[in-house]
Amino acid sequence: MKEILNDLIAEQSQVDTLVADLTEEQWLMPLPGCEPWNIKDAIIHIAFYDYAANKLMAGEAEDLVQLADAESGQDEYYRATAFWHLTGAQVLQWWREERTKLDYAFLHKNPKDRIPWAPGLPMSAKSLCSARLMELWVHSVDIYDALGLDVVVRERITSTLFLSWQARPFAYRINGYEMPDTPMYLELTLPSGALWTKGDPAAENYIKGSAKEWALVAVRRRNWMDTDLEVVGDEARRYASVVQTYAGAADPAPEAKRIR
């Protein structure tokens, strides 16, 4: 739990640095591929769901959807319109306050404590911490893209890689596929050069390459065909096409700029 929490705190600090010096005009920059969202919408979203996690962990709410419907002013694009009146600086300060409460709450939770999250789908405190880390990184990718900066990936991306593997049955199901028995192998190179692997190394279906590129594919921000990932076998191609680390309906991958 402490390792994942330390990773979450480190990622929070990194994203804070990314947006801390933005002008009010920059806060309203659109997120490529996520229109009509802008940078401020992304940080509002993170801050609100940190706030929601705090309420749920404290027993002050029982249902994430009801809480979001009641307090976020969510529109058809899932933007939390109730906080649009805040300046970028005020949004950042709000997020700093909520994430500090969140980190403190996680620090004092047993990793196996059950937290209500999606209706009927409680999560362990450890899994929720990992999910908050993954979602924060997803939206930081959008902000890096909006600012025209290279996406930063650290060794802590392993939590997102794990979710890409663990959620494979879910990704198949929401795309209308049966989960096959086909052996699969995933071999990814972390920023340190170390390998992160899952599955059967002898499998005929495999995906190999950069952990950064696979993570971008897994959070539906890149199409695997536009990466240098080695994707071999029909089932590996299907997996790379539907992989999704977060809950909800199936999100389409960005349209491929090249076909292979």
N, C-alpha and C positions, 0 to 999 in steps of 0.2 A: 504494500500500500504506500509506504513512504517513498519508494522508488518512483512509482507512477505520479505521486503528488509532487515530488521534486521536479519531475519532467513537466508537469502541468504549470508549476510556478515559473520554471525557466521559459516555457513557451509564452506564458502571459507577459513576462518581462520583454521578450523579444518583440512581440506584437505591439506592446506599449511603445517601445522605441520606434517602431515603424510609423506610428500615427501621431506621436506626441507633438511633433513640430509642424503638423499640417495647418495650412491656412483654412479659414472657413470655406473658401472657394474649393480647395482641394477635398475637403470633407464631402463635398457634393459631387465628386467625380464618379461617373458611372462605372459599374463593374462589368468588364467585357464578358459577354455570354450570360450575364445574370440580370440583364435589364428587366425592369426599370430600377433595380437596386443601385444604391451608391455606397461609398465607403462608410458614411454615417449609419446607413441602414444596417450594414454588416456588424458594426460595433454595438449598435443598439440591440440587435438580435442576440449577440453573445452576452451582453450585460443582462438582458431580460431573462434569458434561460439560466444564467448563473443565479439571478434573483429567484427564479422559480425553483431551482434545485435547493436553494437555501430554505425556502418556505416548505417544500416537501420534506426535507430532512429534519426540519424543526417540528414537523407535525402540524403546521399552520395551514396546510392545504393537502388535499387527498388525490387530486386529479390534475395532471398537467394541462390537458386540453381545456378543462373548465377554467383553470387559472388564466391561461392564455386568452381565451375568449372573453373573460371578464375584465382583464386589465391591460391587454396589449394593443387593443384597437386593430387587430390583425386584418389586413385587406386581402384581396384575392391573390396577391403576390406574396403573401405571408410576411409582409413588412409590418413592424410594430408602430403604427401611426400615432399611438398615444404619446410618443416621445419625440415627435418631429419638432416640437417647439424648442427643444434643447439645442444649444450651440454644440459644435463639435467638442469644444473644451469641456462643456458640462457633461456630455455623453461619456467622455473619457474619464472624468472624475467619478461619475456614477459607476462605471465599470470597475474602476479601481476599488471602490468601496465594496461592491458586491463580490468581486473575486477574492478580496481579502477575507470576507465572511465565509465564502465557500471553502477556501483553503483551510481555514481554521476548523470548519465543520468536518471536513474530510480527515484532518489530523486527529480528531477525537472520535472517529467512527471505527468500529470493527470492520475489517474488509468485507465480511460476510453479511453485515447488516443489510436488510432489505429496504429499499427506498422505492416508494410508488413513483412511477414515471409515466410511460404511456398507459392508457386505461387497460387494466388487466395484465400488465406486463411490468411487474416490479423488477428493479435491478439491484444487484449487490452494490455496496458503496464503492468497492474497487472497480467494478464495471462502469459505474456512473462516472467515476473520476477519469477513467480511460476514455469514455465517450466524450466528456467535456474537452479533453485534450485533443481528440480527433476532430471535433467540430471546430474548435478554435483554429487548428491548422488549416482546415478546409477553407474557412473564411479569410484567413491570412493569405492564402493562395490568390483569392479574388482581389485582395488589396494590392499584393505585389503586382499582379497583372495590370490593375488599373493605373498603378504608378510607373509601369514600364520597367519594373525591377525583376531580376532573377529570383525565383522562389528559393528561399533558404530552407534547407533540410538538415537536421541534426540526427544524431544517433537515436534520439528518442522517437523517431518515426516508426520504430518497431511496433508501437501500440496500434498504429494505423495498419501496418502490414498484417498484424495478427487478426485484426477485425476483417481484413479483406479475405483471409482464409477461413476464419470462423463463421463468417456470414455467407459463405458460398451457397449453402442450401436455401437460405432466405432469398439471395439474389436470383437464383434459378426460379424459385417459386413465384416471385412477383413479376417475372418475365414470362410466366406460363410454361416453364419447363419442369420436367421431372429431374430430380437429382440422380445422376447416373452413378454406377459403381466403377466407372472408368478411373484407373489410377492416375493421379496427377502429381506433378512435382513443381515446386516453386523455389527458385534459387535467386536470391537478390543480393546485390553488393551494397553494403551500407557506406555512408560517407567515410568511415574509418578504413574501408577496404575489407572489413570482415564480411563473411557470408551469413545471411539469414535464410534458413531453408525450412520448408514444410513438405510433407508428402514422401513419395517413393522415388528415390534417385534413379531407379531403373525404369520409371514410367515412360511410355512412348509419347505421352502428352506432357509437355512441360513449358514453363515460362522462365526465362533467365534474363538477367540484366540489372539495370540500376534500380535500387530501392526507391530513389526519388521518382523516377519515371513511373514505376508501378504504383506508387502511392498516388500520384497525380491521376492515373487512370482509375484507381480504385475509388477515388472521391469524385469521379465523373467530371474532372476538369480537363482531361486530355483524352483523345482517342488513341487507343493502343497502336493503330496503324501509323500514327504520326510520331511514334517514338522509335528508339533503337532496340526495344525489347525483342528478344528471340521467342516467338510464340509458335510452337510446333505441335501439330495435331489438331484435328477438328474440334475435340472437346476443349483443348486449351484455347482455341480461337473463340469458342462460345463463352468460356469462362472470362476471358479478357474483354468480351463484348458486353457482359452483363454485370460484372463485379460491382458491388456497391457496399460501402462500409456503414451506411446510416439507414435508419428506419424510414418507412414511408413507402409511397408508390415508386415504381421503377422510373428512374430518371434517364433520359436518353443521353448517350455520350455526345460530345461535340461532333459535328460533322467532320469526317476525315478529309484532310487535304490531299492525301494520297491513298491509293488502294493497294493492298498487298495480301 
